[in-house]
């Protein structure tokens, strides 16, 4: 497993996103189904960096971003523990199936443990059946339902 600053056998380095990553982050967000411009991706990255409980990791292969994973840490009142919530995971289409998503998950699992998180949760749209199979294969189990009420255009 590659950790921060160490390349994997795929010449992949998992690192925190940087300001210069906005163009490729826009591609990864579009791959995930949330199209945006590089400027919008840069604004989102800046907003994340203002909150110390949120992080955006990227999988960098010789300067090309092949994947990204965003997560936050929060106190979960019902259990009285810190929870890690994965808010986005995307791998470029041409790089899927090469272990990049799994490597990003392992990295955030280690970081969550180091931060004292007792669990990790994520949501995935109902139509993303391949993603569901991927998460199950990585040890994640379905639990509960998610309800959503939009409060505007987002």
Buried (B, 14 or more C-beta within 10 A) or exposed (E): EBBEEEEBEBEBBBBEBEEEBBEBBBBBBBBBEBEBEBEBBBEBBEEBBEEEEBBBBBBBBEEEBBBBBBBBBEEBEEEEEBBBBBEBBBBBEEBBEBBBBBBBBBBBBEBBEEEEBEEBBBEBEEEBEEBBEBBEEEEBEEEEEEEEEEEEEE
